[in-house]
Amino acid sequence: MRLDRFTVSATVSTDKLPITTGEFSRCIYRGLQPRSVRPRSRANHMPLHSSSRLIVVLLLGLLATPAVGQQAKRPRLRGTTATAGVLGQDDPQGTGFLLPNGWRLTPAGEQVPLTDLPLNITTSPDGRYAFVATSGYRDHELTVVNLETREKVASEKVPQSWFGLSYDAAEGRLWWSGGGSGLVHAYTWLNGALKPGTPLEPKFELAAAAAADVKPPVRFSTGSCFDAKTRSLYCLTMFSRGGDASFAWGDASKEKSAGGAISKFSLALPDERASAPCGQRPYDVVLARNGMLYVSDWADRRVLVVDPTTLRTVARVTVGDHPNQLALHPTDGRLFVACASSNGVWVIDTAAGVVHETIYTELFPRSPEGCTPDALCLSPDGETLFVANADNNCIAVIDIKAPRRSQVKGYIPTGWYPTSVAVTPDGGRLLVGVGKGNQTLPNKPDQKVIDEARAKPAQEGGYHAIPFPYIGTTLSGALSIVEIPDDSGLSAYTDQVYRNCPFSDEIVSQVQSERKTAIPARVGDPSPIEHVIYIIKENRTYDQVFSDIPRGRRDPSLLMFGEEITPNHHKLANEFVLLDNLYCVGHVSADG
């Protein structure tokens, strides 16, 4: 199991320079640029003794933040502390699976195993089948699940893919965005058989200067939508001057970004293709009742309004950070925009072209940013909005019957990091794509592999190379099939979500400490810390480096870089603080 440490070196002087924990963590999280807002702590703190130099752990919070603006009402807050349990094991009392970050998993419904990171789900009109697209580290698959038998009945794999998934129910055709391939994968679903077709390749007409920078390897296919009336498919593409890696590592810098494009394919006339520039990093696209296309711009805090005939961007609407999935109300003009880094959903009145409501989905009013609403859908009757809070492992259930007066009714527990959500056409079942599965798995090889490696001749320096499984291979996904609960059932689910959560509002303002500490226990208290040097030890776990120190909680069999290799690390740990029992979820470099 990978349990990373984030370490901070702090110089302490006798001349106190007050700094709040909220400011401390915010400076680091925001690139050392404090903001003039009320304190929001993103740190969990350890009691430390004052000295001339300290080592401090910073754990970036994964919860939500209040913000200004019109806000939906929340349900009554319930239990705030997760039941104690054994890390990485199911509790005998049935209280769920305990994650390294202190959260507990008790997913609702029935679980269908998938590969990791299911980014999109759509269903057949009769509600019998779900089409689920996964785009994680493991196989990228388009999987067909029979919702009655809970069985996978068909699947197709591709080398690369991403979020876009469109379905032409009349002709049984599906299109799935090809991510870094720059293509759009095509399939047919007829008579219970899923068959691949010829991929679509967008045609771009770019200025000569741009064409020199933008070549096929740097095209990244994202969202799509199908217009049944005109038999047209609209697809989005991101461009980069830095190659595929800039997309994989989340590099949204304007130096590497070459903008985005929207393409139109006429299915009636296959040779007719058109494209036009569209934002910086276009993510999702929908066709509204007013005849206009709406595109979420991942990197620019905007939703773009695009004319479907000319593909020209005619308006821009400012929303929250990282706008991603879009959902249109089935009867009125509301457009719902999930904003992953702003803890909420922005609601656009498409008739007026303005935001008229913001719905915050975090569990606690005073919690920091990080509930990460990354997917959403509406019930067929348009009365309920479902939002995936990825970092809270739950679905927010929101009453949207009255425009501008939406109310959060409660929450449904999910597996680890929900990344997609859909409702069956009859409105009876909720389909949740679970990004990281329903438990953690160790990446420690079994004893037979270790013994075989040690039996081989030692390498130079006397070391034996032991093959550890790559952490990405330990992650899995799932499709959760959940009967949509009545009010009583939702209340019980909501109670469970709060029991699964280790956070409470109280720890934002005051942290209980048994000993005197250099980190302020309350926001605003003075601190002897004068300067902070932030040191990240990437891609290494505690046991890989420090499990040769006897006094720590450890597993020596995982040691890879002991004191002979890392003498400076060991000297710091032995002289100041070991930090042997602090955890965060950082699977691989791309997670940050």
N, C-alpha and C positions, 0 to 999 in steps of 0.2 A: 504494500500500500504506500502510495506516495504522499508524504506529509511534509510540505515545504516549510521553511522558516524564512521570514523576512526580518532582517536584523538592522537596527539603527544604532549608530555610535553617537553619543551625545556628550558634549563637553559641559561640565557643570562648574560655575563660578560662585563665589560667595556673594557677588553683587547680583541680586535677583532681577531677572528680566521677565516679568509676567507674560506667560503665553498660555492660552487655553488649550485643552486637549483638542477641541474642535478646530482651532486655528492651526495647531501642530499638524494634525492629520490632513487638513484641507490644503495646507501649503504643499505637502508632499504629493497629494493626490492630484492637485491642479497645477503641477509643474512649478511649485514655489511661488504661486501668485495668489495671495490671500484675497478673499472677496469680502465685501462689506455686507454680510448677512448675519442673521442670528447664529450662534454657535451650533454646529452640527458635528457631533463626534463620530468619527469613523474608526475609532481605535478601541480595542480591548486592552486593558492595562494590567501589568504585573507589579506588585509591590517591590520596590528596590531601595536599597540604602544609598544615601548620598555619598559621593566620593568625587575625586578629581575627574574621573571619566567613567561613563556608564555604558552598558550595552542594553538597549531597550528594544522590545519587540513591538512592531506595529502590525496589526491585523486590520486590513481594510474592511469596513463593514459591508454587508451584503443586503442591507435593508433599505427602507424607503425614506424619503424626505418630504416634509411638508413644503408647500410652496404657495405663493400668493395666487389669487384668482378664485373664481367660483368653483366650489368643491362639493362633490357628492357626499351625502351623509354616510357615516360608517356604522356597522353594527356595534352593539354593546361589546366592549372588550372583555375577554375572558382570561383564562389561565395564561400566564406569561412565561412559565419556566418548564422546559422539557424534563421529563422524568429521567433520572440517572440510569445509565445502562453501560453495557460493555461495548467499547468502540468496535465498529465493524461486525457486530454480531446481532442476530435477532434476539430480542428479549424474551425470556420464558413466559412473562406475563402478557405477551402479545402486544407490547407497546410500540413495536416497529423496529426499523433498522436505524442504528445510530451512525451518522456520518462524522467524518473527521472535524467538521466545523461546528459540531454541537447540535445540528438540526437532526430531526428524526423523520424517517419516511414511513408513512402508513397510507399507501396509494389506494384510492377508492376504485371500485369496479373490478373487472376482470382484465388480466394482463396477457397480451400477445407479444412474445419476444420478437424484436427486430434488431437490425444493426443500429449504430448510434446516430444521433442528431436527425430525427425525423422533422424536417422543416416545413412540410406542407401536407395537408390531407384534403381530399375531396371525395364525394360519394356518388354512387349511381343514383338516378332519379327514384328508383324504387326502394332505396335505403338498404339494399341487400349487401352491397359491397362497398368497401372503403379502399381508396387508392392512396397509399402512403409513400412519400418520397424521402429517403434518408440520404444525408450528405456529410457524414462525419469522417473519422479516420478510417474506419473499417469499410466494408464494401458499400458503394453507393448503389442503392437498390430502389426500384419502383415495385412495391409489393401490393398485391391485391389480397384483402382479407375478407372472408365471408363473415359478416357480422352476426349471422344466426348461429353458425357452428364455432365461431372464434378460431377459425383455421386459416392459414395462409394457403391460398389456392393457386397463386401464380406470382412470379417475380422476374425482373430483368435487371441485369447489372450494367453499369457504365463506368468508364474510368473517372469521369468528373461530372459533377452536377451542382445545382444550387436550388434556390427557393421556388422558382416559378413552376406552377403546375396548373394547366388549363384542360378542360374536358368539354368535348362536343358530344353531348349525350345522344343527339339525333343520329349521328353516324358512328358513334363508338370510337372516337379518336381522342387521344391524349397527347399533350405536349409538355415536356419537362425541360427546364433550362439546364444548359450544359456547363455552367460555371466557367472554369478556366479553359475549356475547349472552345469557347466562343460560339458554340452551336446550340440548337434547340432540338433535343431528342424527340422523336415522333413514334407513336405506338397506336395500335388498334386494339380495342377490347370488344370482341364479338364472340357470341356463343361460348362464353366461359374461357376464352383463350386470349392471352396477352401476347401480341406479336410486335416486334420492332419494325419501324419503317425507315424511310430515308430522312436523315436529320435535315433541319432547315438551317441555312446559313444566311444571317443578315447581310445585306449589301449596304455599305457605307459610302457616301459621297462626301469626302472631306477636303478641306483646303490642302494645297500642296505641302505647306509647312507641317500641318497636323498629320498628313498621310505619311510623312517621313518618320514620325515618331510612333505611329500606331500601326502595328503589324499584328497578324493573327495571334501570336503567343500572348499578347497583352489585352486581349478581349475577354471580358468576363460576363457571361450571360446570367441575368438575374430574374426579374419578375416577368409575368406575362398575363394576358387576359384574352378571352375569346368573345367576339361579338357574333352571336348566332344570326342576327338580322342581316348583316352585310357579309357574313361568312369571312370575317377578317380576324387575324391573329396579331395582337400587338405584343412586342417583346422589348425588353430593356437590356442595355449593355453598358458596362463600365469599361473605361479605357485607362491604361496606365503607361507611363513612360518607363516605369521601373521594372516591368515584367510581372509575371504571376505572383512572385514573392510579395510584392507590395500589397496585393489583395489578401494573401494568406496571413500576413502579419498584421493586418488591420491598419496599414499605413494610409491615412487619408490626407497626407500633406499635399498642398497645392503644387509643390515642386514636382511630385511624381504623378499626380492626378492629371489626366488629359480630358477630364469631363466624361459625360455619359451620352447615350443616344437612345432614341426610341425608333423601332422598326415596325413596319406594317407589311404583313403577308396577306395577299388576296388568295384564298383557297379556291375560289372559282376560276381565277386567272393566275396560275402558279408563277408565271414569268413576271408578274407585276409585283415589284418590291420597292419600298420607299423607306427612307430614314431621315432623321433630323437630330440635331443636338438636343440633349435633355438633361439639364442639371449637372451636378458633380458626381454623385454616386446614386443613380436611380435604383430603387429597391423593388417596390411593388407598384402595380398599375391596375386600376379598375375603371369601368365605363359606367358613368352615372346616368340617372334618369333624364337629366337635362341634355344628354348627348355628348358631354365632354369627358375626356380622359383625365384622371387624377393620378399623379405619380408622387410617391414618397421619395424624398431626397435624403438618403442616409447621412450624408456628410454636411448638409447645409441647413438643417432645422426648418425645412420648408416642404410644403406640398405644392407641386406644380400643376397648373391647369393647362391641358394640352388639347388643341383642336384636332380631332381624329382625322379630318380630311387633309389638312396641310401639315400636320404634326408639329405645328408651331406652338411654343409655350406662350400663352396669352395672359397668364396671371400667376402670382406666387402668394401663398398664404403661410405666414410664420407659425410654427408649432413648437413642440418641445424638442429636446435633444434626441438624436438617433430615431427619427420616425421610421417605422418599418412596415408592418402589415396594415392594410386598409380594409375596411368593411363598410358597405353601403346599407342603409336602412331599406327594407323591402318596399315601403310605401311612401315615406316622406323624403325630404332632401338632405337628411343628415349623413355625413361621412365621418366615420370613427377612425382615428389614427393612433395606433399604439406607439408610444415614445419611450424607448427602452431605458434611456438614461435620465428620464424626468419623472419616473414613478407614476405615470398616468396615461390617460387617453384624451386627446384633443378632439373636440367635436366641431366639425365645420358645417356651417349652413351653406350648402352649395348654391342656393338661390341668391344669397347675399354675398357669398365669397368671403366670409369672415368666420373666425372662431367664436362660437357663442356659449361654449361650456368646456370646462376641464374636469375630468373625473379622475381623482387620485385613488390608486388601488392598493397602497401600502397597508400593512397590518396595524401600524401604530402611528398616531399623529406626529410624534416627535422623532421618529426613526430617520436615520440618514438615507441618502440615495442608495438605491441598489435592489429594489424589488424586481426590477427589470421586466416590465411588460413587453414581451417580444412576439405575441401572437394574440389574435382575437377573432371572434365570430359572433353572429347574432342568431337568435332563435328565429324560425321561419315566420312567426307572427310579429316579429319586430318589437317584442316587449322586454326581452332580456338580452343583455350583453355579457359575453363570457370572455375574460381576459386571462391569459397565462402569465402569472407572476413567476418568472423562471427561477430567480434566486430565493424566492420564498416557498418554492415547491408546492404551489397551489393554483387554483383557478378562482379568480374573483367573479362573483355572480352579481350583476348589477341590474336593477330595475330601471329601464329607460322609457317606460310608457309615456311619461310627461317630459317633453323637451325642456331643457334647461333645469330640470329638477330631478336628475338621476340620483339614485340611492344605491349604495353598496349593501346588498342584502346579506351576504355572507361569503364563505370560501369553501372550496372542495379540495381536499388533500390529493396530491399527485405523487408520482415518483420523482426522481432526482432531475431537476431542471427541465420543466415542460417547455417545449419549443414549437408546438403547433396545437391547434384546437379546432374542432368542427362539430356541427350538430347534424344529426340525421334528418332527412327531409320531413319525417313525421314529428320532429321536435321532442322525441322521447329519450334519446340517448346522446350523451356527450362523448366525443372521441378526442383523446388527448395523446399527443405524441410526446413521449418522455425522452429527453435528449441523452441522459447518462445512465438510464436504467433504474433499477429499484434497489441497488446495493452497491457497495464498493467491493473491489476484489484486490487481493495482494498481487504485486508483480514479482514476488519471490519465487524462483524456480524450486521445483520439488527436490527432495534430498538426493534422488537418483541422479538428476542432472548435475548437482553440485559434486557428488562423489565421482562421477565420470570425468568432470573437468579437472578435479584435483588429482586424478589418477594419471593424467597426461603430463608429459615433461613440463617443468616450470619454464616460464618465459624469462628473459633477461631481467635480473633483479630479484629472481626467486618468486615471481608472482604467477598465479594461475588465473586465466581468463574464464570467468563464469558467466554464461549467457543469461542475462536477466531479460524477461519479456518486456517489450516496449510498453510504456504505460497506456498508450492509445489502444492497444489490443485488449486491455482489461475493461474497457467501457463497452456498454451495450445499450440498446434502446428498447422501447416498448410502445405498444399501442394500448392505452387504457380505454376500456369500453364501460362507461358509467351511466346507469339509469339516472336521469335528471331527477333530483330529489324534490319532494314537497317541502313546505316551510319547516316542518318538524325535522325532516331528514337533513335539510340544509343547516339547521341550528346545531345538530349533532356533529355534522361535518366541520362546521366552523369551530366548535369547541376543540375538535381534534387538531385542526390546523394550529390553533394557539398553543395547544399542548406540545406540538412538534417543534415549536419555536423557542430558542434559548434567549431571545431578546426581550427586553422590557423597556418602557419609557424611562424608568428610573435610572438605568445605567447610562443614559445620555447625559444626565446632569450630575450624577454622583456615583462613584464606584466605591464599594465597600473594600476596605483594606485593613488587614490585621497589623501591619507594620507601617512605620513612617516611609513615605515614598517620594521620590523626586518628581513623579508624574502627579499633577493635581488630581485629587479625588473628586473635586467639584469644578464644573466649568467656571472659569473666571478667577480661580484661586491662583496665587503666585507660585512660581516654580524657580528652583535654582538653575534650571537648564538655560544656558545662554545660546548655544549653537547646536544645530543638529546636522549630522552627516549621515545620509541615508545610504546604506550598503545592502545591495540585493545579492544573495548567493543563488544564482539561477541554476535550475536543473539538478539540484542536490537536496537530498533529504537529510534529516538529522542522523539517522542510523548509518547512512553512507559515509559520513564524515566523523561523527562523534561517538559511535557505539563502542569504541574502545575505552571510553572513560567510565570506570566502574560505578561511580556514584549516580549516574544518570539512569533514567528509565530507558531501556534500550533493547535492541535485538542484535547482538554481535555478529550473527550470521549474515547480516546485510552490509557489513563494513566493506567499503571499497577504497576509501582515501583516509587511512588512519594517520596517526601523529607523525610517522616517518615521512609522509607525503605532504601533510598540511600542518607544519609546526606552528605557523603564525595563527591559524584558526584555533588550534588547541591552546596556545598561550593566552589568547583573548578569552576563550571560554573558561579556562582554569583561573585566570586572574580576576575576572569580573562576574559573569553569570552564565550558567550553562544553557538555560532555556530548553530543557529537555522534554517539556510536556505542553508545548504550544503548537497549534495545528492550523493550517489553512488549506483551501482547495486550490491547488495550482498544478494541474495535471501535466501540461507540457508548455513549452515556451510560448506557443501561440495564444495560450490563455492569459498571458501577461502576469 
